[in-house]
């Protein structure tokens, strides 16, 4: 193979040597995973399957989902240890076939399933570096273009052997890996913080809407008791959107999944609660503001002025409208069902207090989401510039 040497755009000081390119088969030896009888799954030894590869930035023992009963001999043949690279063998789309991940648990080993190919080191490498390298656009293209199939795309050991990767010296691999590990740690820290805040919000919604926790008025006095009302009594209207072929324009168009496109004519103007009426998302809520259009698979709730819209939005989220869904072929919620829901409604001022509090939590959660997205974008940019 003709060697093509290259250098990355972004590099740490002290490294000037050009990267060399090698076949992946020079770095790793490959093996297909084990297949067991159906009754052997669910207990036994932890085993890596495709979901473990695609749902994690890296794999450790505690992250692994599945278990399988296997013999000691099978464990020995199919063991996964620290630094092994795991590849997804098959996918419905070419873009997803051959996705790779690394096993980074030094304390405990596991086994791997038949839809996975294991790469075991033939030469010394930095596992975190290789994991990130195999996620770059260039490496992904190298792998996917070597896949075959029609209804499903597959990649085998022979194809992986021929994949060309660009590799720096081990010290540079380690330097890059250390930096990217710090970036990943930041993403994990933010993600954990977001998860905890979401759990806190869920707990506070339970306390607020069950009246276990009550706000005081501006004088420190109790607000009036909550009153039982049907939803149909406290909203001005609940109507369905309309089917439209008007899919070009500048006006936001909402459907059951939220914003789905643009249209030329607005069917509504103001602030409304939108509820998915039909399909897998039936019961999902959104808030739409300004001028917008609404498709026919969505219900539009217009509130009276004495009802705080944000309060009702949070209350219905807590109430969980998916409980109303009926129909097996095409799940459905009707406006009539919504109108009959009984809710305990506080005074307008207490509604405002609750809405403000939960909106502030949402703003913090959204802020964390933005930080996570920015850090992930930053990392993606690094992968494009630090790898070749």
DAZITA-V767802 format. One record per pair of residues at least 6 apart in sequence whose C-alpha atoms are under 6 Angstrom apart, sorted by the first residue. I is the first residue (numbers start at 0). GAP is how many residues later the second one is. D is the distance in Angstrom with one decimal. If there is no record, write none. Layout:
i = [I	I]
gap = [GAP	GAP]
d = [D	D]
This chain:
i = [4	4	4	5	5	6	6	7	7	7	8	9	9	18	18	19	19	20	20	20	21	21	22	22	22	23	23	23	24	26	26	27	27	27	27	28	28	29	29	29	30	30	31	32	32	32	32	33	33	34	39	39	40	40	41	41	42	42	43	43	43	44	44	45	45	45	46	46	46	46	46	47	47	48	49	52	57	57	58	58	58	59	59	59	77	78	78	79	79	79	80	81	81	81	81	82	82	82	83	83	83	83	84	84	84	84	85	85	85	85	86	86	86	86	86	87	87	87	88	88	88	88	88	89	89	89	90	90	90	91	91	93	93	100	101	125	125	127	128	128	141	145	146	146	147	186	193	206	215	225	225	225	226	226	227	227	228	228	229	229	229	230	230	231	234	234	234	235	235	235	236	236	237	237	237	238	238	239	239	239	239	240	240	240	240	241	241	242	242	245	246	246	247	247	247	248	248	248	249	250	250	250	250	251	251	252	252	252	252	252	252	252	252	253	253	254	254	255	255	265	265	265	266	267	267	268	268	269	269	270	270	271	271	271	271	272	272	272	272	273	273	273	273	273	274	274	274	274	274	275	275	275	275	276	276	276	276	276	277	277	277	278	278	282	282	309	310	310	324	324	324	325]
gap = [13	14	15	12	13	11	12	378	379	380	376	375	376	148	149	146	147	144	145	146	142	143	139	140	141	137	139	140	136	95	96	91	92	93	94	90	91	88	89	127	86	87	85	79	80	81	83	79	80	79	28	29	26	27	25	26	24	25	23	24	25	22	23	20	21	64	19	20	63	64	65	64	65	64	38	48	43	44	43	44	45	43	44	45	33	31	32	29	30	31	28	21	22	23	24	20	21	44	18	19	35	36	16	17	33	34	14	15	31	32	11	12	13	29	30	10	11	28	9	26	27	65	66	7	63	64	6	61	62	60	61	50	59	30	29	47	48	49	44	48	21	13	7	8	6	185	171	6	6	118	119	120	117	118	115	116	113	114	110	111	112	108	110	107	67	68	69	66	67	68	64	65	62	63	97	60	61	56	58	59	60	53	54	55	57	53	54	52	53	17	15	16	14	15	16	13	14	15	12	11	12	13	41	10	40	6	7	8	9	10	39	40	41	6	40	40	43	20	42	25	26	27	26	23	24	21	22	19	20	17	18	15	16	29	30	13	14	27	28	11	12	13	25	26	8	9	10	23	24	6	7	8	22	20	21	22	55	56	19	53	54	51	52	38	39	45	40	44	6	7	8	6]
d = [5.9	5.6	5.0	5.4	5.3	5.3	5.8	5.4	5.6	5.5	5.1	5.2	5.0	5.3	4.6	5.6	5.4	5.5	4.2	5.8	5.6	5.7	5.5	5.5	4.5	5.3	5.4	5.9	3.9	5.2	5.4	5.2	5.1	4.7	5.2	5.4	5.2	5.5	4.7	5.9	5.6	5.3	4.6	5.3	4.6	4.1	5.7	5.0	4.7	5.2	5.5	5.1	5.8	4.4	5.0	5.9	4.9	5.3	5.4	4.9	4.4	5.1	5.3	5.7	4.2	5.4	5.6	5.4	5.6	4.5	4.7	4.5	6.0	5.4	5.8	5.5	5.9	5.5	6.0	4.8	6.0	5.9	5.5	5.0	5.2	5.6	4.6	5.6	5.2	5.3	5.1	5.4	5.0	5.4	5.3	5.5	6.0	5.1	5.8	5.6	5.7	5.2	5.7	4.5	5.9	4.8	5.5	5.3	5.7	4.7	5.4	5.5	4.5	5.5	5.0	4.7	5.3	5.0	5.7	5.4	5.4	5.6	5.3	5.5	5.6	4.4	5.0	5.7	5.3	4.6	6.0	6.0	5.7	5.7	5.7	5.9	5.9	5.5	5.7	4.9	5.8	5.9	5.3	4.7	5.4	5.9	5.9	5.3	5.1	5.5	5.0	4.3	5.2	5.1	5.6	4.5	5.6	5.4	5.6	5.3	4.4	4.8	5.5	3.9	5.9	4.3	5.3	5.5	5.3	5.3	5.9	5.3	5.5	4.6	5.9	5.5	5.2	6.0	5.8	4.3	6.0	5.0	4.9	4.2	5.6	5.1	4.2	5.4	4.8	5.4	5.7	4.7	5.7	4.8	6.0	5.5	4.5	4.2	5.5	5.2	5.0	5.8	5.6	4.6	4.9	5.9	5.9	5.1	4.9	5.9	5.8	4.6	5.6	5.5	4.8	5.2	5.8	4.2	5.5	5.7	4.7	4.8	4.8	5.8	5.6	5.2	4.3	5.5	4.9	5.8	4.4	5.8	5.5	5.8	5.4	5.9	4.7	6.0	5.0	5.6	5.1	5.9	5.6	4.8	5.8	5.6	4.7	5.6	5.0	4.6	5.2	5.2	4.6	5.2	4.8	5.8	5.8	5.1	5.6	5.6	4.4	5.6	5.0	4.8	4.8	5.6	5.7	4.7	5.9	5.3	5.2	5.5]
